[in-house]
Amino acid sequence: MLCNTFLLLLFLLKAVNIRGGTTAVPELLATQNPPESTTTSAQCQRPTLPANVILKADSYKEIYEKDSTAKLDCALGYTRATFVSRTIKCLGGIWTETEFRCKKKSCGALKDIPNGRYLITEGIEFGAVVKAECDLGYELYGSDTRVCSHNGWSGRDLECEALKCTEVPTIANGKPEEGPYSQYEHGQSISYRCNKDFDMFGDSTITCSKDGKFQPAPPECLSELLNHYIYIIYK
């Protein structure tokens, strides 16, 4: 037994290299400390939150101490869907569960457009895009698109204005009895007359229609002799 103990001691002494009074332990015998964790078991990392839920600015951290709290808020364009506590707490490295949820904000109903309408296909909540159109005979004043943003509908209330006839037909050897004016509204008319020695062929009056054009075609003023021949042909 004594012999075995002596041999073990001798083996250990050979495994140790004594230099300058200090003892160097071989790498196989060295003890390495494990890498330090960024958090202790009692701390919490930044929480993983439900969609469209964020941390309030004054609660934003990377590491939270035990028993510390954080306040929740809704992302831009969203509002609270549940009226529960918005506070969560770090307990032993785990956040308390929360039923705090958010939903898209509603921009509310759009004001009716006289002589037009909105085409709503995506609802009236945050992110929705709507288009506007006017009735026949009217044209839209402003952009035809509005978007529901975090602070309400973009743009302003739209208007549909009646189309106007701006291209007044001129005729050879004749002219309007009044005017012509720069523009005519739907339903307004122009009456023509022919110069001396010319007869009118066609309707003397044309009217501004819903599409912004005059109807029917303007008349023609033909010399009396030519008009006589046309009369014979069509008789």
ChimeraX attribute file (.defattr): number of C-alpha atoms within 10 A of each C-alpha:
attribute: neighborCount
match mode: 1-to-1
recipient: residues
	/A:1	5
	/A:2	6
	/A:3	8
	/A:4	9
	/A:5	9
	/A:6	10
	/A:7	11
	/A:8	10
	/A:9	11
	/A:10	11
	/A:11	10
	/A:12	9
	/A:13	11
	/A:14	9
	/A:15	12
	/A:16	12
	/A:17	13
	/A:18	12
	/A:19	8
	/A:20	6
	/A:21	7
	/A:22	8
	/A:23	10
	/A:24	13
	/A:25	13
	/A:26	10
	/A:27	8
	/A:28	6
	/A:29	9
	/A:30	9
	/A:31	8
	/A:32	7
	/A:33	6
	/A:34	6
	/A:35	6
	/A:36	7
	/A:37	7
	/A:38	9
	/A:39	13
	/A:40	14
	/A:41	12
	/A:42	14
	/A:43	19
	/A:44	22
	/A:45	17
	/A:46	15
	/A:47	19
	/A:48	10
	/A:49	13
	/A:50	12
	/A:51	11
	/A:52	16
	/A:53	20
	/A:54	19
	/A:55	20
	/A:56	14
	/A:57	11
	/A:58	8
	/A:59	16
	/A:60	15
	/A:61	12
	/A:62	9
	/A:63	14
	/A:64	22
	/A:65	17
	/A:66	18
	/A:67	15
	/A:68	14
	/A:69	15
	/A:70	20
	/A:71	16
	/A:72	20
	/A:73	19
	/A:74	21
	/A:75	18
	/A:76	15
	/A:77	20
	/A:78	19
	/A:79	18
	/A:80	17
	/A:81	14
	/A:82	12
	/A:83	10
	/A:84	11
	/A:85	11
	/A:86	18
	/A:87	16
	/A:88	18
	/A:89	20
	/A:90	21
	/A:91	17
	/A:92	15
	/A:93	18
	/A:94	15
	/A:95	22
	/A:96	13
	/A:97	9
	/A:98	15
	/A:99	12
	/A:100	20
	/A:101	21
	/A:102	21
	/A:103	18
	/A:104	19
	/A:105	21
	/A:106	21
	/A:107	21
	/A:108	12
	/A:109	10
	/A:110	15
	/A:111	11
	/A:112	12
	/A:113	16
	/A:114	12
	/A:115	17
	/A:116	19
	/A:117	18
	/A:118	18
	/A:119	13
	/A:120	13
	/A:121	10
	/A:122	11
	/A:123	16
	/A:124	21
	/A:125	22
	/A:126	22
	/A:127	18
	/A:128	17
	/A:129	19
	/A:130	19
	/A:131	14
	/A:132	18
	/A:133	19
	/A:134	21
	/A:135	15
	/A:136	12
	/A:137	17
	/A:138	20
	/A:139	19
	/A:140	19
	/A:141	12
	/A:142	12
	/A:143	13
	/A:144	15
	/A:145	15
	/A:146	20
	/A:147	18
	/A:148	22
	/A:149	18
	/A:150	19
	/A:151	12
	/A:152	17
	/A:153	23
	/A:154	14
	/A:155	13
	/A:156	10
	/A:157	14
	/A:158	24
	/A:159	22
	/A:160	20
	/A:161	16
	/A:162	19
	/A:163	21
	/A:164	23
	/A:165	22
	/A:166	15
	/A:167	14
	/A:168	19
	/A:169	15
	/A:170	14
	/A:171	15
	/A:172	11
	/A:173	17
	/A:174	19
	/A:175	18
	/A:176	18
	/A:177	11
	/A:178	10
	/A:179	10
	/A:180	15
	/A:181	12
	/A:182	10
	/A:183	15
	/A:184	22
	/A:185	17
	/A:186	20
	/A:187	13
	/A:188	14
	/A:189	14
	/A:190	21
	/A:191	17
	/A:192	21
	/A:193	20
	/A:194	22
	/A:195	15
	/A:196	11
	/A:197	11
	/A:198	18
	/A:199	20
	/A:200	19
	/A:201	15
	/A:202	12
	/A:203	14
	/A:204	18
	/A:205	17
	/A:206	21
	/A:207	21
	/A:208	23
	/A:209	20
	/A:210	19
	/A:211	16
	/A:212	21
	/A:213	20
	/A:214	25
	/A:215	15
	/A:216	14
	/A:217	14
	/A:218	21
	/A:219	22
	/A:220	21
	/A:221	24
	/A:222	20
	/A:223	16
	/A:224	14
	/A:225	12
	/A:226	11
	/A:227	16
	/A:228	12
	/A:229	11
	/A:230	13
	/A:231	11
	/A:232	8
	/A:233	8
	/A:234	6
	/A:235	6
